Structure formats: structure tokens, C-alpha cells
Amino acid sequence: MFHSSDIKAKIFLYLIVLALLFPPPTYTGSIFGKTTGEIKRIHEERQKTKSEKLIAERKKKKMVDELLKEANVYYGAGRWYKTIDICERIFLIDPGNERAKKGIALARKKINEEKSKNEELARKTREKEIAQLLIKGKKYFNSRKWSKAINEFNKVLNLEPMNIQANELITKAKEKQKEDKYSIKKISIRKEKYTIAVMDLQAQGVSAIDAVVISDLLRTAIVTTNAFTIVERGRLDQVIGELGYQQSGCTEQECAVKIGKMLNAKKIVVGSVGRLGKLYLINIRLVDVETGKVESADQGECSSIEETRIVVKRLAERLAIRR
């Protein structure tokens, strides 16, 4: 029988032999075959990456918040397009940002509201302008100033091409214009011409030279109507000189009648040209030389000295029609 001490010795020897034949793997502290140093390094890298991501997220959030604040300022100032621009920049940082989406939606709504408001305001302004042009055009129409009336009605059509009233009035004005021209051409056939003298128009707020030039334009316009026989200016000046007057000094109607009689004129035209604010006003009166009474009076106006040529032409035409 073996003693217990022998058995223990044999078992110990057996274990030594097994250990030499089959050495166990070295324990490194990793179930994945990594060393303790490698595990530590991986852990540190993961922590660093996580920290960097956190910093980046915070930075992104800060940028988005700043842009949202800026967008809100522009929205409050009514700068809708700038608001949209800022919100779209937010999408480059945070594509699904709900606050940016809402900001764009609100800004677009305001743009549409403002557009509708501006269109309504423009419509009302256009309607008001059309109404004023129609009133002005009708005023010229009633004064038989056909060209001016047509001009105002054409302005209406520029704003509203299908305006029925303006189109109808233009047609009527053109018809009246033709009738007046036809009437002037027929005057010499229907009625016998008589002699008239045209005094220089009195200068009121304009220069004496301008008044003389406009007076000569009036004489020429009256001759063009072929409705009267006009006393030559030279003959008129001669008679005025014989009476010891000057055209500019003969301002009374009695003086004009006296001159008319010496010229054997049946009628005499007197009047004035002046300025009232920005308007040039021309007034003429047709006086019967025999009775000294005013048979008719007329007035024309324009906004510049150059337009007086048109005014005197119309005055002459109306004078020929009314004779």
C-alpha cells in the first residue's frame, strides 16, 4: 500500500508533467485577445470621438439658434424674403429643423398677404386716377377742346384698355372735331365775310414781347379759318399812331372801338394773356364796333408758353364758328 505522502508526491509530479506538455495561455485581461493597453487606448478614442461629436452638436445648435434669432429679427422687421433666406441657410446645417420650416411658411404667408394688399392698393389708385382723368377729359369735351379731351381719354385707356366710357368719348370727340373742321370750311360759303381788327393782347404776368407774339399767332389763326377779313397789323399800327396811342396803351374798350371805326372794321378782337400759377390764360372778346357791345367771349389755358400756339388756334376756330 502507498503511503499518503507518496501519493501526493506522485500527483504533484504528474501535474508538473502536464503543465510542461500543455502550458496554459497567458492571461492578458481581454476576452477578445486584446492587451490591457490596447483596450485602454480604444476606450480613450471612443471617449474622444464621443466628446468631439458632443462639441460639434453643441456648435451646430448654437449656429442654428443664432440663425433662428436673426430670422426672427428680419421677420419682425417685415423683411420676409430675408427671413426665408436665413431659414434656408439653417437647412444646410440642420435639414429637418422644424422652426426653420415654420419660419419659411409664415414668411411666405406674409408675402402673399402683402402682395394681395399691394394689388388692392394699386387697383384703387388706378381707379381713382381713371376717375380724375375722365373728369378732366369731360371738362375739355364740354369746352369743345377735342384734342385735349382725346388726350385725357387715351391716358385712361393706357391704364384700362377696355374702358367703355373712354372709348365712347374718344369716338364722339373725334366726330365733333371733324364737324368743327367741316363747319369752318363751310363758313365762307354760308356767311359773308366781314372785316375785323385784332388788337394786341394785354400782358398780365407775362412779358410784353410774349404778348405781342401770341397776338400775332392769334391773327394768323383767325386768317386760317377763312371766316374773316383781317386788318393788316401795319394798317392797325398806323391808325393807332395817328390817334396818338400805342397798342399797349389802348386798353379800354372805347379806345378799341374808336380804332375799329377808323379802320372800317365791323368787329374788333380785344383781350389779354396772363399767368395764374403754372397756367397760361388767354382771354378774348369780340366787340361790335358800331354798338360797342361784347358779342362773345372765350378763354383758353395751357401749362406752357409753347402750348399757347395750340390754344389760339382753338380760340380762332371757335370764334369763326360763333360769328
KAPE-V169465 format. One record per pair of residues at least 24 apart in sequence whose ideal C-beta (glycine too) atoms are under 7 Angstrom apart, sorted by the first residue. I is the first residue (numbers start at 1). GAP is how many residues later the second one is. Records with the same first field share a line. If there is no record, write none. Layout:
# KAPE-V169465
I=GAP, GAP
This chain:
# KAPE-V169465
60=33, 34
63=30
64=26, 29, 30, 33
68=31
71=32
75=28, 31, 32
80=27, 30, 31
83=24
126=33
129=30
130=26, 29, 30, 33
134=31, 32
137=32
141=28, 32
144=174
145=169
146=27, 30, 31
149=24
150=24
180=137, 141
183=138
184=41, 43, 133, 136, 137
187=38, 39, 40, 133
188=38, 39
191=132
193=34, 35, 36
194=34, 35, 72, 73
195=34, 36, 69, 70, 71
196=32, 34, 69, 70, 71, 72, 73
197=34, 39, 62, 63, 66, 68, 71
198=24, 32, 71
199=48, 51, 57, 69, 70, 71
200=47, 48
201=70, 71, 72, 81
202=49, 70
203=70
204=68, 69, 70
205=69, 70
206=67, 68, 69
208=40
210=95
211=62
214=59, 68, 94, 98
217=91, 92, 95
218=94, 97, 98
221=91, 92, 95
222=94, 97
224=92
225=91, 92, 95
227=93, 96
231=32, 34
235=28
236=27
239=24
253=34, 39
254=38
256=31
257=30, 32, 35
260=29
261=28
265=24
278=25
279=24
280=25, 28
282=26, 29, 30, 33
284=31
286=33
296=26
